[in-house]
C-alpha cells in the first residue's frame, strides 16, 4: 500500500515509512506503538521497518545521488532555507508534537524548534559558499604540475538519531548532509519518531527531490543494524549510547565506511568559591534537570570549592524541592517525565544504588501521583567516588555533589572519567577561567554560561564521547570526501 497523504501532527495517527518520495507501509506490515510518557497512553502507531525496507530506501537514495550530487550549492541552499521556513510556519504544532512524544515541557520544545530552524539556515549559507570554496588550488614546490583539492559529497549516508532531542539531532546531521550533496536514509528512534516524520513531510513540501531524503522507522535491530551494514551506504552518523556506538563501529568496519559517533558523557560543573552563587545555582540546576537530565551533556557531577559547599547545597535543596514536575502542557511545569519506560526503570535503579552506597545527604523533589514516567529530581551529596552514580552516565535528573580544596584537585576529579564531552566552569577569576578551561579534557567548555549551543561552533568530545564533530564547518566536512586532482603543466 502507498499513499501520498501526509501524516497529521495534531492527533493520534498511523504513520508510514517515507521512501523515494512516497509514504508507504513497511514490508512486514507490523506497527509499533508510540507512547505519551506523561500519560502512558498510546498516541500513534508507526510502521515497523525491516531490512527489506532499508534496502529499498538505500537504493532509492543511491539512484537519487546521481543527480543530487550535481546540483549547485545555491540550489541546495534554497531547499534548506525552504525547510527552515516550513519548520517556522509549523513551529507551534511541532513544539506540541515534541512535548507529546518526548515529554519535555512545551517551553523546552519551542527552543528545540528554533534550533532546527537556525541549523538549516546556517548550513544553507555554507552550501552557497561551496560553489566558490568546493575546489581550491594547492601551491606546489615546482611549476611542472597543477594541483587542486576538491570537496565532494560522500554519497548515501545513514543517519541514526536518539529520542532525547527529536528533530534537533536530526537537523544537526540532515542539514549538513544535504548541504554537502549527500542523499540520506534516516532512522529515527522508535520511541520518538513523530517529529522526524513531520520534518520529512516539511522537506517534501519544500521540494526535496524523491529519494534524496528517506525515513525508515523501526527498531535498532530491524532497521539500524541493516542500515549500518548496507554496502551502498558510504557514511554513518550515529548519536546514542556508547554501547550501541561500539556496535555501529564494528558493523561499519565490515564494509570500511566512514563513521561519526556522538555518544555518552559524565560531565562536571566546577564551582569556585568566588562564583556568583545565584548564577551557580541556575547553572547546576539547568545542567542537571533540563530535559529531565536526559542529555549526554548533563553536568551531573557537581564539584564545589569547600568554603561555599554548604551554602550551595542549601540553595540547591531549596531549588529541588520547589521544582515543578508534571505534564509538559500544565502551566508552570519545569520538568517533564522521562521519555520511555525502560529509561524510567533504569534511572530508578541508579537512585536506589546511590542510596545504598551511603551518600551523606540525599535531596529529592516531588512528582505527581498516578501514571507517567516521572522521576524525582535527586541530588546525592558526598557519594563514594567509586559509586555507579558518580562514574556512570545515568541519563536522568540525578546529580552528585562533591567538595574540593584546590584548583588542581578539581581539574583532576573532573578529568577522571572515560568520557570527555562537556564541562562548565563557574568563577569570577578571569585568569582561572582560561586556566581551567584549558586543563579540562572536554570538547565543549562553558564558562559562567548555560549550555547554549550555536550551529556556527562545534559539538563533540574527547575519549569515549565522540568520533568526529558536528555543527560548524566540521559538521559539513563530516559528509564530504577529499579528492586531489594533479595535472601535468601544459596538458590542460
Buried (B, 14 or more C-beta within 10 A) or exposed (E): EEEEEBBEBEEEBEBBBBBBBBBBBBBBEBBBEBBBBBBEBEBBBBBBBBBEBBBBBBBBBBBBBEEBBEBBBEBBBBBBBBBBBBBBEBBEBBBBBBBBBBBBBBEBBBBBBBBBBBBBBBBBBBBBBBBEEBBEEEEEEEEEEBEEEEBBBBBBBBBBBBBBBBBBBBBBBBBBBBBBBBBBBBBBBBBBBBBBBBBBBBBBBBEBBBBBBBBBBBBBEBBBBBBBBBEBBBBBBBBBBBEBBEBBBEBBEEBEBBBBBBBBBBBBBBBBBEBBBEBBBBBBBBBBBBBBBBBBBBBBBBBBBEEBBEBBBEBBBEBBEEBBBBBBEBEEBBBBBBBBBEBBEBBBEBBEBBBEBEBEEBBBBBBBEEEBBBBBBBBBBBBBEEBBBBBBBBBBBBBBBBBBEEBEEBBEBBBBBEBBBBBBBBBEBEEBBEBBBEBBBBBBBBBBEEBEBEBEBBBBBBBBBBBBBBBBBBBBBBBBBEEEEEEEEEEE
